[in-house]
Amino acid sequence: MSRRERRAAKKTGVDRTAAGVGTAGRLYEVGLGHMQAGRHLDAQLCCQQALALDPNHADSLHLLGLLSLDAGQYDHALEWISRAIRQEPKAVYLTSLGSTLVNQGRTDEALKAFDKAVQLKPLDADLWRNLGAVLIEVKRPADAILSFQHALKLNPRHWGAANMVALLLYQSETFQDALPYYNLCDELEPNHFQTLYMRALTLQKLGRLDEALADNKRALALDPANADTYGNIGHVLMSSGRNEEALSWFDRSLELQPNSAATLMNKAIALGAMRRFAEAVSWYDRSLELQPNSALTLTNKAIALAELRHFDEALAVYHQARAIDPSHAVADWNLALLQLLTGDFEAGWAGREARWKIPALSTHYPKLPQPMWLGKEPIEGKTILINVDEGLGDTIQFARYVPMVAELGARVILAVQEPLRPLLSELPGVSQCLAFTASELPAFDMYCSISSLPLAFGTKLETIPSAIPYLPAPAEGRLQAWEHRLGPHERLRVGLVWSGNPRHDNDHNRSIPLRLLTHILDVDATFVSLQKDPRPDDKAILERTEIIDLTAHLTDFAETAALVSCLDLVISVDTSVVHLAGALGRPTWILLPYRPDWRWLLGRDDSPWYPTARLFRQSETREYGSVLDRVRTELHTTISARKARRSPCESPDRLQGGFKEMIAQLNVPIGIRSTNQLKGASIILKCTDGPS
C-alpha cells in the first residue's frame, strides 16, 4: 500500500485487515462478494473505500448503483450507474441503467439503454432476454417474442428466454405455438413447478386433457399445498365430463384457499353440469359475496336460474352483469337467447349479433371486408353473399329467408356447408351456391350471415315465414332409388334419429342411447335409421334390431331429403334432421329435453317454424322414459287409424287417398298460440374462470 493509500485508508477507517490488498479494484471485489452474500452494508462500505482511492472507479460506482436499486432508491441508483457509464459505457452498466429506468416507469428511456447494450454485445443472450423484458413493459409483445427468440438462437439452452416466449404465446392464445417452448423448458429444467403448471394450462386449452392432468399432478407433487393446482385439476376433470371427481378437487382447493371466488364459481359450474342447479346458485352466491362485481359469475348464475325456470330473476341477473361490463359478449349472447324465448324477438335477434365477439362461436368463420347487410340499406341491383355462421340445422332453418332476399332485387350468392350445397343450390333466387370453405369467393357488394336474416327482416313470432315446404323437392330419380331400397310400402315408415354431434355443448341433454328408443320398436311399423355415425354402444344394439339401416347411401343432405320424403313420419331428437324434415313439410315428432333449444319455445306442442312438427317434451324429471311412453301411445293411435282406413276391398287409388288423410292427422295445427315461451339456447355458453 502506498503512503497515499494508507492516508486514505486512515481517513475512511479502512485498515489492511479490512481491505486486504488496498487497491480500488480489490476493494470492489471484496464488496461484490459481500453483496452476493447479502451483506449489503459491508458491500457499500467497500465501494466507498474504493472510491476514496479512485473516485472514477467504474465498477464500484456501478455496484453502488446496484445496491441502491436493490434498496428501492432509484434516484440514487440512477446517479451512481450514470456516473459509471460516463467512465466506461459497458453493456452491463447500460443493462442496469435500463432496469433502473423501468422501475421509475421510464420505459422508453429504458428501451434505449437496452438497445445500446445489445449493440455493444450483440452475441450476449442475456442482454436480448433483458431487452425482451422491457419490450413487454412498453406493451410490444410481438417484438418481445422476437427478442427472446433471438436469445434462444444465441443460447438454445436459455431457460428464461424459452419460458418468456412460451408465456407470451400463451397470453396471445396461440397455444399450439407455446407448447414446444414449454417442452423445451421441461427438457432444460425437469420438474420445474412453473413449467409444469403452465404447460398443463396450455395442454388443457388444446383439449389434451389427459396430458394436462398428468402435468398438474406432477406440479402438485412439487408443491402439495398449492391451492391453484388443486383447482386446475378440478377444472381439467370438469372439462372431461368427470364432474363428480372435479367437485372433490375443488373442495380440496377450497380447504387451502376458502376465499377463492374463482374456485367457488367453478364448483358451481360443475354442480350445474350435474343438473344440481339449486346448489349451483348457492355457490355462485358465495363467490359473488367475495367478488360482487364479477360479470362472469353473474352470467353463470343467470344460466342456472334459467334452468330452474326462474326466468324473471335470470333476466335481472343478466342485466346486472351487463351493467357491470357492457362489453361482456357472453352475457349478451345468453341474454339474447332468453329474450327470444320470452317473445322479445326484437331484442333477441339484435343480441345474437354478440356471437361475432365470442371466439368459441366465430373463430371458424371468415372475416369479410365487405359491409354487412342487416336490412337497413336497399340491395336492389347489388350482389349479396349469404354465408353460414352456425350449425347445419341453423342453415336449414334460416334458408327460408334466402328467396326473400332475392325478392328485394339482389343477386344472391349462397355459401353453405358442403353437405348442404347440393340441396340448397336449388333454392329459388340463388344465383350461385358454393361451399363456404371455398378458397376464393366470387365478387360481391355486401354480405349477411344466414343466422342474421331474421334480424334483417325484423321477424316477430307472428311473422315467422312458415310456408312449407320451402326446400326444393328431391329429384324423381333419387326418390325412385330410395323406394326401391326400402321395398314394399306395407306399414307405416318411421325414420329415427337418436343422437346428435357428441361435441355439441348440449349433447348430454338432447341425445339419447338407442336402448331407450327400443321401447317403441314393438309397434307395427317399419323403422328406418337416419342416424349417421352411431356411437359404438348404439351400433351394437342397432345390429340386433329390425331397424333398416341404409345410412351408407346418405352421402349428403340431398340424399337424406330424398329418403325422408319416402317416409311417413320422422321421430328424432333435436338435430339437423328435424329441420330437414320440417322444411320438407314431412310429419316430424321431436323429442325435446327439459331445457330445449330456444327455437322450440316452451309450453306448446307445435312449432311456428315447422307447421308439421309435433313436440314431445321432457317433464321436470328430465328423463326420456315418459316421453317415449307418450310417443309409443301416439304411434299405436296413428297405426290403428291407418289400418282402419285400409280395407281389403279398397283399390290402390283409394288406399292412397285414405293414407294421405291419415298422414294429415300426424300434422299439428298451424295456428300460433301465445304462451310463456322461455329458456333454451343454441349454445348456452358458460363462462368458466378457467384454470387458476
Secondary structure in CASP SS format (residue, H / E / C, confidence):
PFRMAT SS
TARGET T0000
AUTHOR 0000-0000-0000
METHOD secondary structure of the structure
MODEL  1
M C 1.00
S C 1.00
R H 1.00
R H 1.00
E H 1.00
R H 1.00
R H 1.00
A H 1.00
A H 1.00
K H 1.00
K H 1.00
T H 1.00
G C 1.00
V C 1.00
D C 1.00
R H 1.00
T H 1.00
A H 1.00
A H 1.00
G C 1.00
V C 1.00
G C 1.00
T C 1.00
A H 1.00
G H 1.00
R H 1.00
L H 1.00
Y H 1.00
E H 1.00
V H 1.00
G H 1.00
L H 1.00
G H 1.00
H H 1.00
M H 1.00
Q H 1.00
A C 1.00
G C 1.00
R C 1.00
H H 1.00
L H 1.00
D H 1.00
A H 1.00
Q H 1.00
L H 1.00
C H 1.00
C H 1.00
Q H 1.00
Q H 1.00
A H 1.00
L H 1.00
A H 1.00
L H 1.00
D C 1.00
P C 1.00
N C 1.00
H C 1.00
A H 1.00
D H 1.00
S H 1.00
L H 1.00
H H 1.00
L H 1.00
L H 1.00
G H 1.00
L H 1.00
L H 1.00
S H 1.00
L H 1.00
D H 1.00
A C 1.00
G C 1.00
Q C 1.00
Y H 1.00
D H 1.00
H H 1.00
A H 1.00
L H 1.00
E H 1.00
W H 1.00
I H 1.00
S H 1.00
R H 1.00
A H 1.00
I H 1.00
R H 1.00
Q H 1.00
E C 1.00
P C 1.00
K C 1.00
A H 1.00
V H 1.00
Y H 1.00
L H 1.00
T H 1.00
S H 1.00
L H 1.00
G H 1.00
S H 1.00
T H 1.00
L H 1.00
V H 1.00
N H 1.00
Q C 1.00
G C 1.00
R C 1.00
T H 1.00
D H 1.00
E H 1.00
A H 1.00
L H 1.00
K H 1.00
A H 1.00
F H 1.00
D H 1.00
K H 1.00
A H 1.00
V H 1.00
Q H 1.00
L H 1.00
K C 1.00
P C 1.00
L C 1.00
D C 1.00
A H 1.00
D H 1.00
L H 1.00
W H 1.00
R H 1.00
N H 1.00
L H 1.00
G H 1.00
A H 1.00
V H 1.00
L H 1.00
I H 1.00
E H 1.00
V C 1.00
K C 1.00
R C 1.00
P H 1.00
A H 1.00
D H 1.00
A H 1.00
I H 1.00
L H 1.00
S H 1.00
F H 1.00
Q H 1.00
H H 1.00
A H 1.00
L H 1.00
K H 1.00
L H 1.00
N C 1.00
P C 1.00
R C 1.00
H C 1.00
W H 1.00
G H 1.00
A H 1.00
A H 1.00
N H 1.00
M H 1.00
V H 1.00
A H 1.00
L H 1.00
L H 1.00
L H 1.00
Y H 1.00
Q H 1.00
S C 1.00
E C 1.00
T C 1.00
F H 1.00
Q H 1.00
D H 1.00
A H 1.00
L H 1.00
P H 1.00
Y H 1.00
Y H 1.00
N H 1.00
L H 1.00
C H 1.00
D H 1.00
E H 1.00
L H 1.00
E C 1.00
P C 1.00
N C 1.00
H C 1.00
F H 1.00
Q H 1.00
T H 1.00
L H 1.00
Y H 1.00
M H 1.00
R H 1.00
A H 1.00
L H 1.00
T H 1.00
L H 1.00
Q H 1.00
K H 1.00
L C 1.00
G C 1.00
R C 1.00
L H 1.00
D H 1.00
E H 1.00
A H 1.00
L H 1.00
A H 1.00
D H 1.00
N H 1.00
K H 1.00
R H 1.00
A H 1.00
L H 1.00
A H 1.00
L H 1.00
D C 1.00
P C 1.00
A C 1.00
N C 1.00
A H 1.00
D H 1.00
T H 1.00
Y H 1.00
G H 1.00
N H 1.00
I H 1.00
G H 1.00
H H 1.00
V H 1.00
L H 1.00
M H 1.00
S H 1.00
S C 1.00
G C 1.00
R C 1.00
N H 1.00
E H 1.00
E H 1.00
A H 1.00
L H 1.00
S H 1.00
W H 1.00
F H 1.00
D H 1.00
R H 1.00
S H 1.00
L H 1.00
E H 1.00
L H 1.00
Q C 1.00
P C 1.00
N C 1.00
S C 1.00
A H 1.00
A H 1.00
T H 1.00
L H 1.00
M H 1.00
N H 1.00
K H 1.00
A H 1.00
I H 1.00
A H 1.00
L H 1.00
G H 1.00
A H 1.00
M C 1.00
R C 1.00
R C 1.00
F H 1.00
A H 1.00
E H 1.00
A H 1.00
V H 1.00
S H 1.00
W H 1.00
Y H 1.00
D H 1.00
R H 1.00
S H 1.00
L H 1.00
E H 1.00
L H 1.00
Q C 1.00
P C 1.00
N C 1.00
S C 1.00
A H 1.00
L H 1.00
T H 1.00
L H 1.00
T H 1.00
N H 1.00
K H 1.00
A H 1.00
I H 1.00
A H 1.00
L H 1.00
A H 1.00
E H 1.00
L C 1.00
R C 1.00
H C 1.00
F H 1.00
D H 1.00
E H 1.00
A H 1.00
L H 1.00
A H 1.00
V H 1.00
Y H 1.00
H H 1.00
Q H 1.00
A H 1.00
R H 1.00
A H 1.00
I H 1.00
D C 1.00
P C 1.00
S C 1.00
H C 1.00
A H 1.00
V H 1.00
A H 1.00
D H 1.00
W H 1.00
N H 1.00
L H 1.00
A H 1.00
L H 1.00
L H 1.00
Q H 1.00
L H 1.00
L H 1.00
T C 1.00
G C 1.00
D C 1.00
F H 1.00
E H 1.00
A H 1.00
G H 1.00
W H 1.00
A H 1.00
G H 1.00
R H 1.00
E H 1.00
A H 1.00
R H 1.00
W H 1.00
K H 1.00
I C 1.00
P H 1.00
A H 1.00
L H 1.00
S H 1.00
T C 1.00
H C 1.00
Y C 1.00
P C 1.00
K C 1.00
L C 1.00
P C 1.00
Q C 1.00
P C 1.00
M E 1.00
W C 1.00
L C 1.00
G C 1.00
K C 1.00
E C 1.00
P C 1.00
I C 1.00
E C 1.00
G C 1.00
K C 1.00
T E 1.00
I E 1.00
L E 1.00
I E 1.00
N E 1.00
V C 1.00
D C 1.00
E C 1.00
G C 1.00
L H 1.00
G H 1.00
D H 1.00
T H 1.00
I H 1.00
Q H 1.00
F H 1.00
A H 1.00
R H 1.00
Y H 1.00
V H 1.00
P H 1.00
M H 1.00
V H 1.00
A H 1.00
E H 1.00
L C 1.00
G C 1.00
A C 1.00
R E 1.00
V E 1.00
I E 1.00
L E 1.00
A E 1.00
V E 1.00
Q C 1.00
E H 1.00
P H 1.00
L H 1.00
R H 1.00
P H 1.00
L H 1.00
L H 1.00
S C 1.00
E C 1.00
L C 1.00
P C 1.00
G C 1.00
V E 1.00
S E 1.00
Q E 1.00
C E 1.00
L E 1.00
A E 1.00
F C 1.00
T C 1.00
A C 1.00
S C 1.00
E C 1.00
L C 1.00
P C 1.00
A C 1.00
F C 1.00
D C 1.00
M E 1.00
Y E 1.00
C E 1.00
S E 1.00
I H 1.00
S H 1.00
S H 1.00
L H 1.00
P H 1.00
L H 1.00
A H 1.00
F C 1.00
G C 1.00
T C 1.00
K C 1.00
L H 1.00
E H 1.00
T H 1.00
I C 1.00
P C 1.00
S C 1.00
A C 1.00
I C 1.00
P C 1.00
Y C 1.00
L C 1.00
P C 1.00
A C 1.00
P C 1.00
A C 1.00
E H 1.00
G H 1.00
R H 1.00
L H 1.00
Q H 1.00
A H 1.00
W H 1.00
E H 1.00
H H 1.00
R H 1.00
L H 1.00
G C 1.00
P C 1.00
H C 1.00
E C 1.00
R C 1.00
L E 1.00
R E 1.00
V E 1.00
G E 1.00
L E 1.00
V E 1.00
W C 1.00
S C 1.00
G C 1.00
N C 1.00
P C 1.00
R C 1.00
H C 1.00
D C 1.00
N C 1.00
D H 1.00
H H 1.00
N H 1.00
R H 1.00
S C 1.00
I C 1.00
P C 1.00
L H 1.00
R H 1.00
L H 1.00
L H 1.00
T H 1.00
H H 1.00
I H 1.00
L C 1.00
D C 1.00
V C 1.00
D C 1.00
A E 1.00
T E 1.00
F E 1.00
V E 1.00
S E 1.00
L C 1.00
Q C 1.00
K C 1.00
D C 1.00
P C 1.00
R C 1.00
P H 1.00
D H 1.00
D H 1.00
K H 1.00
A H 1.00
I H 1.00
L H 1.00
E C 1.00
R C 1.00
T C 1.00
E C 1.00
I C 1.00
I E 1.00
D E 1.00
L C 1.00
T H 1.00
A H 1.00
H H 1.00
L C 1.00
T C 1.00
D C 1.00
F H 1.00
A H 1.00
E H 1.00
T H 1.00
A H 1.00
A H 1.00
L H 1.00
V H 1.00
S H 1.00
C C 1.00
L C 1.00
D C 1.00
L E 1.00
V E 1.00
I E 1.00
S E 1.00
V E 1.00
D C 1.00
T C 1.00
S H 1.00
V H 1.00
V H 1.00
H H 1.00
L H 1.00
A H 1.00
G H 1.00
A H 1.00
L C 1.00
G C 1.00
R C 1.00
P C 1.00
T E 1.00
W E 1.00
I E 1.00
L E 1.00
L E 1.00
P C 1.00
Y C 1.00
R C 1.00
P C 1.00
D C 1.00
W H 1.00
R H 1.00
W H 1.00
L C 1.00
L C 1.00
G C 1.00
R C 1.00
D C 1.00
D C 1.00
S C 1.00
P C 1.00
W C 1.00
Y C 1.00
P C 1.00
T C 1.00
A E 1.00
R E 1.00
L E 1.00
F E 1.00
R E 1.00
Q C 1.00
S C 1.00
E C 1.00
T C 1.00
R C 1.00
E C 1.00
Y C 1.00
G H 1.00
S H 1.00
V H 1.00
L H 1.00
D H 1.00
R H 1.00
V H 1.00
R H 1.00
T H 1.00
E H 1.00
L H 1.00
H H 1.00
T H 1.00
T H 1.00
I H 1.00
S H 1.00
A H 1.00
R H 1.00
K H 1.00
A H 1.00
R C 1.00
R C 1.00
S C 1.00
P C 1.00
C C 1.00
E C 1.00
S C 1.00
P H 1.00
D H 1.00
R H 1.00
L H 1.00
Q H 1.00
G H 1.00
G H 1.00
F H 1.00
K H 1.00
E H 1.00
M H 1.00
I H 1.00
A H 1.00
Q H 1.00
L H 1.00
N C 1.00
V C 1.00
P C 1.00
I C 1.00
G C 1.00
I C 1.00
R C 1.00
S C 1.00
T C 1.00
N C 1.00
Q C 1.00
L C 1.00
K C 1.00
G C 1.00
A C 1.00
S C 1.00
I C 1.00
I C 1.00
L C 1.00
K C 1.00
C C 1.00
T C 1.00
D C 1.00
G C 1.00
P C 1.00
S C 1.00
END
